[in-house]
Amino acid sequence: MKNKKSLNESFEILNELMRNLQKQLYLYDGDKGDIKWLLNKKLRNRLYGDKPKCFIPLKSNYGEDVPFFCLCNRSGSLDPHIMKKSIQMVNHMIKHNKYDPEQLNNIKRKLNHFYHRYNKDIPKPHSSTSHKIKYNRKMNNLKNYLNKINGE
């Protein structure tokens, strides 16, 4: 009985390690995961500070540019998935007619241009080194745990 409990605990830990590894391997986890980081104001502003060309600004009522429509993923590379989400946001804003339609149509034209240009290319991360380091760390944790279970 005790052996069965420890085996179940071991499988739970293995499952957790495998989930962490899967999160590291897959950049997108559904429709919500790929743009979830855009909701975080600090991350969005940091990316805008580092790479202002990743955003198409929207003029506010006060005359200042607000970084609103994103072109890049969180690593700073141009990504057609993010562009498609931005196009959907523009279409939604055009439907509700609360903003300047001329400005929104110009933004939509730019977004469509970028989307059709980069849709054929696979987005490449800005720096894959950190991704490799995290992946290797997760794999080493998994190997160490398997070795511990096997008694090595």
Secondary structure, DSSP 8 states (H G I E B T S, - for coil): -HHHHHHHHHHHHHHHHHHHHHHHH-S--HHHHTTGGGG-HHHHHHHHHH-GGGEEEEE-TTS-EEEEEE-B-TTS-B-HHHHHHHHHHHHHHHHHT-S-HHHHHHHHHHHHHHHHHHSSS----S-SHHHHHHHHHHHHHHHHHHHHHHT-
